[in-house]
Amino acid sequence: MKAVILAGGLGSRLSEETQFKPKPMVELGGKPILWHIMKIYSQFGINEFIICSGYKGHVIKEYFQNYHLYNSDVTFDIKNNTSVKLKKTDENWKVTIVDTGADTSTGGRLKRVKEYLKNENNFCLTYGDGLAKFNMYQQFDFHKKNKKICTVLAVRPPSRYGALKVKKSKRVTDFDEKPVNGEAMINGGFFVLSTKCFKYIKNDKSIWETDVLTKLAKANQLIAYDKYNFWHPMDTIRDQKILNEMWSKNMAAWKNWK
């Protein structure tokens, strides 16, 4: 299975960092949050990624172009102009970076990578700015069992995020991007999708959260998976500081790898 990561937004609430790099390249513990997200997926055997780039997408390309150099010990022989990597990384990743446009909306970005998913029945989707700990195998089994187009990880953080109205059956009946009730379950940003979702995306201006998820909910094709141990976004400098502190104290709940 492939994972699509939306990584093209401006990240204006992290402007201190995103002035020079796209939001998914903002670092936690010396690594881009994008790396942390990919490590989460990799623990569940998902090692093929499609990254929807946009704003300063060249920074993401340069990172992966030089991935081994950044993540290996190296000996440089200056006299002979040679270098030897002493310790190679063991990531089994295949990364496709697609320029989906600087001004394209989230739904439009996904539609632009449709051709890279033509041989898939289902795939994963997430944003490049959130971390979670949950069992992706169980989420996928839940997705297959319920036979809906979209399964979303539903969580309970502050009310400034879009709220899902979830019935006991877990069927999502509505999606509200600006809820007033802080107790509402919200879009946790980790999805399992059928490729049938593309028929609900109109064009580059389609917003995944307000346009597409609303259509899917009304069509009875959106269902919530709410079994998780941890979720936290990185929307602001404060969020970054919180997550960095967790990492430095060896309390990073999302870290399932050695």
C-alpha positions as CSV (number, residue, x, y, z in Angstrom):
1,M,0.0,0.0,0.0
2,K,1.1,3.6,-0.7
3,A,0.9,6.6,1.5
4,V,0.2,10.1,0.1
5,I,1.4,13.0,2.2
6,L,0.1,16.5,1.7
7,A,3.2,18.7,2.0
8,G,2.5,21.8,-0.2
9,G,1.0,24.3,2.2
10,L,2.4,27.6,3.4
11,G,2.3,26.9,7.1
12,S,1.7,30.6,8.0
13,R,1.3,29.9,11.7
14,L,4.9,28.6,11.8
15,S,6.2,31.6,9.8
16,E,9.4,31.8,12.0
17,E,10.3,28.4,10.5
18,T,8.5,28.3,7.2
19,Q,10.0,31.4,5.8
20,F,12.8,29.3,4.5
21,K,11.3,25.8,4.3
22,P,8.0,24.1,3.8
23,K,6.1,23.1,7.0
24,P,6.8,19.3,6.7
25,M,10.5,20.1,6.8
26,V,10.4,21.9,10.2
27,E,12.5,19.8,12.5
28,L,11.7,17.8,15.6
29,G,14.7,16.3,17.4
30,G,16.9,17.2,14.4
31,K,14.7,15.5,11.8
32,P,11.9,17.0,9.7
33,I,8.4,16.1,10.9
34,L,8.0,14.6,7.5
35,W,10.6,12.0,8.4
36,H,8.8,11.2,11.7
37,I,5.5,10.7,9.7
38,M,7.2,8.4,7.3
39,K,8.8,6.4,10.1
40,I,5.3,5.9,11.6
41,Y,4.0,4.4,8.4
42,S,7.1,2.4,7.9
43,Q,6.5,0.5,11.1
44,F,3.4,-0.9,9.5
45,G,5.1,-2.0,6.3
46,I,4.1,1.1,4.3
47,N,7.3,2.2,2.5
48,E,6.2,3.8,-0.7
49,F,5.3,7.4,-0.4
50,I,3.9,10.1,-2.8
51,I,4.6,13.5,-1.5
52,C,2.4,16.3,-2.8
53,S,4.8,19.3,-2.7
54,G,4.1,23.0,-3.5
55,Y,5.5,25.8,-1.4
56,K,9.3,25.5,-1.5
57,G,9.0,22.0,-2.7
58,H,12.7,22.0,-3.8
59,V,13.7,21.8,-0.2
60,I,12.0,18.4,0.1
61,K,13.6,17.2,-3.1
62,E,17.0,18.3,-2.0
63,Y,16.6,16.5,1.4
64,F,15.8,13.2,-0.2
65,Q,18.5,13.7,-3.0
66,N,21.0,14.0,-0.2
67,Y,19.3,11.6,2.3
68,H,22.2,9.2,2.7
69,L,24.7,12.0,3.1
70,Y,22.6,13.7,5.8
71,N,22.0,10.4,7.7
72,S,25.3,8.6,7.4
73,D,28.8,8.9,8.8
74,V,31.1,10.0,6.0
75,T,34.8,10.2,5.3
76,F,35.9,13.0,3.0
77,D,39.3,12.6,1.3
78,I,39.9,16.3,0.4
79,K,43.1,15.6,-1.5
80,N,41.6,13.0,-3.8
81,N,38.2,14.6,-3.9
82,T,36.4,11.5,-2.8
83,S,33.9,10.5,-0.1
84,V,32.9,7.2,1.5
85,K,29.7,6.6,3.4
86,L,30.7,4.7,6.5
87,K,27.2,3.9,7.8
88,K,24.3,3.7,5.4
89,T,20.7,4.1,6.5
90,D,18.4,1.1,6.4
91,E,15.2,2.8,5.3
92,N,13.4,0.8,2.7
93,W,11.6,3.8,1.2
94,K,10.6,4.7,-2.3
95,V,9.7,8.4,-2.4
96,T,7.9,10.1,-5.3
97,I,7.8,13.9,-5.0
98,V,5.1,15.6,-7.2
99,D,4.9,19.4,-7.6
100,T,1.1,19.9,-7.1
101,G,1.3,23.7,-7.4
102,A,1.9,26.5,-5.0
103,D,-1.8,27.6,-4.8
104,T,-3.6,24.2,-5.1
105,S,-6.0,23.3,-2.4
106,T,-5.7,20.1,-0.4
107,G,-8.2,18.1,-2.4
108,G,-6.8,19.4,-5.6
109,R,-3.3,18.2,-4.5
110,L,-4.6,14.7,-4.0
111,K,-6.3,14.7,-7.4
112,R,-3.0,15.7,-9.1
113,V,-1.3,12.5,-7.9
114,K,-4.2,10.2,-9.1
115,E,-2.0,8.7,-11.9
116,Y,0.5,7.4,-9.3
117,L,-2.3,5.4,-7.6
118,K,-3.9,3.9,-10.7
119,N,-2.9,0.3,-9.7
120,E,-4.1,0.7,-6.1
121,N,-7.5,-0.2,-4.7
122,N,-6.8,1.6,-1.4
123,F,-4.2,3.9,-0.1
124,C,-3.3,6.0,2.9
125,L,-3.4,9.8,3.2
126,T,-2.1,12.2,5.8
127,Y,-0.9,15.8,6.2
128,G,2.7,16.8,6.7
129,D,2.2,18.3,10.1
130,G,0.7,15.8,12.5
131,L,1.9,12.8,14.6
132,A,-0.1,9.9,16.0
133,K,0.2,6.6,17.6
134,F,-2.4,4.0,16.6
135,N,-2.5,0.6,15.0
136,M,-2.7,1.1,11.2
137,Y,-3.3,-2.6,10.6
138,Q,-6.4,-2.4,12.7
139,Q,-7.5,0.8,10.9
140,F,-7.1,-0.8,7.5
141,D,-9.1,-3.9,8.7
142,F,-11.8,-1.6,10.0
143,H,-11.8,0.2,6.6
144,K,-12.2,-3.1,4.7
145,K,-14.8,-4.4,7.0
146,N,-17.0,-1.3,6.7
147,K,-16.6,-0.9,2.9
148,K,-16.7,2.8,2.9
149,I,-14.7,5.1,0.6
150,C,-13.0,7.0,3.4
151,T,-11.9,6.0,6.9
152,V,-10.6,8.8,9.1
153,L,-8.8,8.7,12.4
154,A,-11.1,10.6,14.8
155,V,-9.5,12.2,17.9
156,R,-10.5,14.7,20.6
157,P,-8.2,17.7,20.7
158,P,-9.1,21.4,21.0
159,S,-12.2,22.8,19.3
160,R,-10.4,24.9,16.7
161,Y,-10.3,21.8,14.4
162,G,-13.0,20.4,12.1
163,A,-15.6,18.3,14.0
164,L,-17.0,14.9,12.9
165,K,-20.5,14.0,13.9
166,V,-20.1,10.3,14.6
167,K,-23.0,7.8,15.4
168,K,-22.6,4.6,17.4
169,S,-22.0,2.7,14.2
170,K,-19.0,5.0,13.6
171,R,-20.7,6.3,10.5
172,V,-19.8,10.0,10.0
173,T,-23.0,12.0,9.2
174,D,-21.5,15.4,8.9
175,F,-18.2,17.4,8.8
176,D,-17.9,20.8,10.4
177,E,-14.6,22.6,9.8
178,K,-15.3,25.2,12.7
179,P,-17.1,23.5,15.6
180,V,-18.1,25.3,18.7
181,N,-18.1,22.3,21.0
182,G,-14.6,21.4,22.2
183,E,-15.8,17.9,23.1
184,A,-16.5,16.9,19.5
185,M,-14.4,14.4,17.7
186,I,-12.2,15.9,15.0
187,N,-10.3,14.9,11.9
188,G,-7.0,13.4,13.1
189,G,-5.6,13.6,9.6
190,F,-4.7,9.9,9.0
191,F,-7.0,8.4,6.4
192,V,-7.4,5.1,4.5
193,L,-9.1,5.7,1.2
194,S,-10.5,3.8,-1.7
195,T,-9.4,5.2,-5.1
196,K,-13.1,5.8,-5.6
197,C,-12.6,9.0,-3.7
198,F,-11.3,10.8,-6.8
199,K,-14.8,11.2,-8.2
200,Y,-15.6,13.5,-5.3
201,I,-12.8,15.9,-6.1
202,K,-13.7,18.4,-8.7
203,N,-10.5,20.4,-9.4
204,D,-7.5,22.2,-8.0
205,K,-9.7,24.5,-5.8
206,S,-11.4,21.5,-4.1
207,I,-10.6,21.6,-0.4
208,W,-10.3,18.1,1.1
209,E,-11.7,19.1,4.5
210,T,-14.7,21.2,3.6
211,D,-15.6,20.1,0.1
212,V,-14.6,16.4,-0.2
213,L,-15.2,15.1,3.3
214,T,-18.6,16.9,3.4
215,K,-19.6,15.2,0.2
216,L,-18.4,11.8,1.4
217,A,-20.3,12.2,4.7
218,K,-23.5,13.1,2.9
219,A,-23.1,10.1,0.6
220,N,-22.6,7.8,3.7
221,Q,-19.1,7.0,2.6
222,L,-17.1,8.5,5.5
223,I,-16.5,6.5,8.7
224,A,-14.5,7.2,11.8
225,Y,-11.9,5.0,13.4
226,D,-11.3,6.2,17.0
227,K,-8.8,3.8,18.5
228,Y,-5.6,5.7,19.2
229,N,-3.1,6.3,21.9
230,F,-1.7,9.7,21.0
231,W,-2.3,12.5,18.6
232,H,-0.7,16.0,18.3
233,P,-0.6,18.6,15.5
234,M,2.3,20.9,14.8
235,D,0.5,24.0,13.8
236,T,2.4,26.6,15.8
237,I,5.8,27.3,17.4
238,R,4.2,26.3,20.7
239,D,3.3,22.9,19.2
240,Q,6.8,22.4,17.9
241,K,8.3,23.2,21.4
242,I,5.9,20.7,23.0
243,L,6.8,17.9,20.6
244,N,10.6,18.7,20.8
245,E,10.4,18.5,24.6
246,M,8.7,15.1,24.3
247,W,11.4,13.9,22.0
248,S,14.3,15.3,24.2
249,K,12.9,13.6,27.3
250,N,12.4,10.3,25.5
251,M,8.7,10.6,25.8
252,A,7.8,10.8,22.1
253,A,4.6,8.8,22.2
254,W,4.5,8.5,18.4
255,K,8.0,6.8,18.3
256,N,7.5,3.0,17.7
257,W,10.9,2.4,16.2
258,K,14.4,1.9,17.7
